[in-house]
Amino acid sequence: MSFESTDRPSTGMAPTPDEIASLLQVEHLLDQRWPETRIEPSLTRISALLDLLGSPQLSYPSIHIAGTNGKTSVARMVDALVTALHQRTGRTTSPHLQSVVERISIDGKPISPAQYVATYREIEPFVQMIDEQSQNAGGPAMSKFEVLTAMAFAAFADAPVDVAVVEVGMGGRWDATNVINAPVAVITPISKDHVDYLGDDIAGIAGEKAGIIHQAAEGSPDTVAVIARQRPEVMEVLLGQAVRADAAVAREESEFAVLGRQVAVGGQVLQLQGLGGVYSDIYLPLHGEHQAHNAVVALAAVEAFFGAGAQRQLDVEAVRAGFAAATSPGRLERMRSAPTVFIDAAHNPAGAAALAGRWPPSSTSGRWSGWSVCWPTRTSTAFCKRWSRCSTRLW
């Protein structure tokens, strides 16, 4: 069984064997660095590298997205909406499903292996300079994620893009992405995840993720914090950071909301209350109530970015076109029909609850077997307990 990626490189052409070999060589070099799952409370290395590169991340505005669940889906919807509004986008998300090039997209498509390798080679001498400086001072070399983040920012500047859609890797405050010019900071639902790195205290986790809400630069409009539904103790932390940053706040179920949803063939039809009014007859080709909530968060983020509000909507037809074009591979994605096979990237108890809530898909019936691949931890045990409630058998 072959699982084909729904994304294609921006060139639309298949890579040559030499290009694939070069890509694998770069992947091998990056894999020698310390892993993405490790957090060090410092932005010194990534900031120094970007300074050497001419601060590419400041050459375009960004929409910054943190949270526990839904970050990638929201990022992809934001990308689709901004594209439908005739702006050129760059998007960086993590992790990838099949190929590392998926992490850097321009105009909604991953860059080609050749572009990926060229971007790495362009910044490689500067990465080596920062490695040497840091190690001479007793610190570590740059991490894999730091280098990947710098590659994305450089590729966006080279394109160039009008808007960057940037997903946090892990946490927020000390994440390598937290060096950008982001007039809109988005916080998706927060729950416990990566507790070995972020801690087991939900308020503490929220504090780390709230770190992407910054005070606007002098002379710039206020930063807008777009906040999805949250537990009360989480919302308190997020609002506290927004106050300290003098940021405007848009909260789901206060300033924007899902007004209605109906299951449809291949997805659902939504009615959304945005910051600027009601958007009706929105077809979203993704399954699940949680994707409806991701959609309204994405809508509010794009409205905030373009200054919509106070009864001034975005172009409704463009919004419909954007959502209709949205994809989120690996999120209850149907891979084959006989037998029916779905895959989903849920990886924590909150994700399992969302998956169970939309299972089985309305277009299917019968007995189901589930396969879960995860490390044997307390979190994975909770995940499997929730997932087992909607499967006849679970492996």
N, C-alpha and C positions, 0 to 999 in steps of 0.2 A: 504494500500500500504506500503510495507516494503522496505526501502532503505538500501541495504546491502553494507557495506564497501568493497572496492576492496582490502584493505590491510588485511593481516592476521598476527597474532602474530608470532614471529620468531620460536616458538616451533612447530607451525602447529597444536597444540592441543587445543580443546575447554577448557576454564577455568572451574573449578569446582565451585559449589555454594559458598563454603567457600572462594575461591579466589576472586570471584566477591564481596562478602561481605567485604572482607579486602580492596579491591580496593575502594569501595564506602566510607569506613571509612576514608581512606587516602584522597580521594577527599574532603570529608567534612572538614577534618582538614585544608587542603590547602585553601579551600574556606573561612575560617575564617580570612585569612590574607588579607592585603589591595590589591586591585585588580590590574590586569595587565595593565589596562588603565591609571594608575597613574604613572607619571614619577617624580622622585626626582633626582636632579643633584648630585649624589654621587654613587661611586662604592665601598665605604668603606665596607659595609656589605658583599657583595658578595666576595670581595677580601679577607676579614678576614676569611670567611667560607672556601674558597678554600685553604687558607694557612693552616688551621687546617686539611683539608683533604689531604694535601700533594701536592697541586697544580696539580690535575689530568689533567686540561686543557692544561698543558704545556708538557704532556707526548706524544703528537702526534701533527702533524701539522694540520692546519684547513684552510678551504676556508670559508670566512665570507661574508655574503650576506645581503645588506641593500637596501632600495628603497621604493617606494610606491606601485607599482603594479608589479606582476610577481615574487616576491621573492620565494614563495613556489614552483612554477613551475620550476624556475631555479634551486632551491635546489634539487628538485627531479631528474631533468635531470643530474645535476652534479653527484649526487649519482649513477645514473644508468651508467654513463660513467666511473666513477672511478671503479665501480664494474666490468664492462666489461674489464677493464685493470688489473684485478686480484689483486685489493687492497681491504682490508676489510674496510668498511665504517661505520661510525656512523653519524646519521643525526638528528638534532633537528629543528623542525618547529613549528609555532603556527599561529592561534589557531588550535584546532583539530576539526574534523567534527562530529565524533560520540563518540569516546572514548579517554580519556586523554592519553592512552598508545601510541597513534599515534604520540605524540610529541617526543618520543625517539625511533629511529629506529636503528637497527644494521643489516648490510648486506641487507639493503633495506626493512626490515620488522619491524613492531613495536615490542618492547619487550613485553613479556607476562604480564598479570596482576600480576602473582606471582613475576616476576623479578622487576616490577615497585614497588610493595609494599616492596620487600626486599631492593631495592635501597633507598627508603625513610627511612626505619627503620635504615639502615646503617648510614645515615647522620643525622638523627633526633636529637641525643644528641648534635651534634655540632651546629645544627641550633638553638637549645634552648640556647646554650652558647652565640651565637652571638645576639640572641634576648635580652638576659639579659644584655649583655654589652651595646648594643645600647640604650635600654630603660633606663639603669642607667645613661647614658650620656645625656638623654633628647631627644633621637631620637626614631624612630619607630622600631618595630620588622621587620624582613625580610618580603618582599612581596612574594606573591604566585609565581610570575614569577622568582624571585631570587632563590627560593627553587627549582623550576622546572629546572632552568638552571643548578644549581649545581648537581641535580640528573642526568641530561644528561651527564655532563662532567665526573661524577663518573662512570656511566654505561659504557661510552666509554673506560675509563681507565681499568675497570675491564674486558672488553671483551677479549683482548684489540683490538682497531681498528688501522688501518694504517693512516686513514685520517678522520677528522671530517668535516661535512658539516653543518655550523651553520647559521641559519636564525635569523636576528635581530628581536626582538619583536616589538618595536616601537622606532622610532628615530634612534639612533646609538651611539652618543657620550656618553650618560649616560645609555645606555641599559646594562642590566646585562651580556649580552654575550660579551661585549667589554673588555674582560680580557684575550683573547686567543692569541695563537701564530698563526697568520694568514699571511703566505707569499703572499696570494692572497686575495684582498678585492674587492668584486663585488658590483657595484651600478646599480640596475635596474632603469627603468624610474621613475622619481620623479614628483609628482604633489601634489596638496593640499589634505590633509587627516588628520584626528585627529587634526583639527585646534584648538580645545579647549586645547590641550596639547602641540602641536608643533608650534602653531602660524599660522597666516594667510599670512605670507610673504614667498613667494616661495624660495627666496634666503636664508632666515633664516632656512627654513626646510631643504634645501640642505646642509647648514652648519652643522646641527645636524647629518644628515646621512653621511656626509663626515668624521665624527669623527672616523669611523672605519678604515680609511687609516692611518696606523702608519709607523713610521720609523723602518726599519729592525733592529734587534738586532745586536750588533757588531759581525762581523765575518760571518753573514748570508747574503745570496743574497738579493738584493733589493726587497722590497715589490712591487708587481705588482697590480695596480688599473685597473680593467676591468670595463669599463663604457659603459652602454647601451646608446641608442639615448636619448638626453636630449634637453630641451629648452636652448637657448644660455646663459641666465642668470644663469641657473643651472650649465651648463658645466663650466662656468667661476669659480664658487665657488669650484667645484670638482677639477678642475685642479690646483687651488690655493692651496688647501690642499695637493694635490699630490706633488707639488713643495716643500712645507714646510716639508713634510715627506720624501723628497728625494726618492720618489717612481717612478718606471717606469709606463707608462700609455699605455693602449690598449683601443682604442675608437671604438665603432661600427660606421661603414661607413667610417672609416679611416684605422685602422689596421685590422679590420675584418668586414664581412658583409654578408647579405643574398643575394646571387646572383640570385636565382630563386626558385619558389615554384609552385607546381601543386597539385590541390586537388586530393585526392585518396580515395578509399574506406576505411573508418575508420580513415582518417587522411589526411596526405599530404606527398609529396615527395619533398625534399629540395636539393638545391645545395648551399653549404656554403663556403665562403672564411674564412678560419681560419688564425691563426698567422703563421702556417707552410705550408700553401698551400690550395688547393681546395679539398673539400670533396663532392663527387657527389653521387647521388642515395641514399640519406638518407631518410629512411621512418620514419616518426614521427606519432605515433597513437594519435595525438591531433589535434583539429580543430583550425583554425584561423590564420590570418597573424601574430598577436601578439605572438603566440606560436612559429612561425618560428624565430622571433627576440629573444624570450627567449632562443631558442635552440642555436643560434649562440653565444649568451652571455655565455651560459653554456659551449659550446665548447671552447671558448677563455679562460675561467677560468681554465678549465682542462688542456688545452695546456700550459698556463702560469704556472700552478702548477708543471707540469712534465717537464718544460723547453723546450717545443717544440717551434719552430720558425725558422726564417731564412731558409726556405725551408726544415725544418725537422719536418715532420708530426707525429702525433700519428698514431698508427696502424689503418688503414682505416676500416678494417673489425670489429675491436673492437668498433670503433665509431659507425658504422652502428648497431651493436648488442646492444650497449648501448641505442641509441635513440629508436630503435625498442621496447625495454623493458620499456621505460619511461611511467609513468602514472602520472596523476594529478587529483585525485578525486575532484569532485565539481567544475570542470572547464569545462563548457559546456558538462557535463557528461550525457549520455543517460541512463535513469533509467528504462524506459519501452517503449514498441512499440505500444500498443493498449489500450488507446490512447498514442501517442508519448509524453513522458515527459522528459525534460532536466532540470538539475539544474546547477546553476553557482554561484560562490561566489563573483561576482563583487559587490563592496560595496561603490564605490565613482564615481564621474563623469567620470574620466579617464577610470575606469573599465567598466562603462556602455557604453562608446564610443567604446571600444574594443569589447564588447559583441554585440553591434548593428552592428558593422562592419562585423561580421561573422554570422549574423542571417538573414534568417533561414539557418541552415546547408544545404549543397548542396544536401544531400540525402533525403531531406524532402520537402514537399510543403503543401499548404492549408492555412487556417486561424489559427491564433495563439492568445492565451490568455496568458497574463503574470501576475505573482504574485511577488510582491516585499515586503520583510519584512525588515523594517529599522525604526530607530528612526526619528521622525518628526523634521528635522533640515534643514538648508539652503542647506547643502551638499546633503541630501536625496532628496530634491525637485529638484535639478539639475540632480541628478541621474535618477529620474523618468521621467523627461522631455526627456532625451536622450533615455531611454529605451522605452518610449511610441511610439517613431517614428517607431518601427519595430514590434509592437504588435497591433492586432485588438482591443483588450481590455486589460486594465491594472488595477489590483487591488493592 
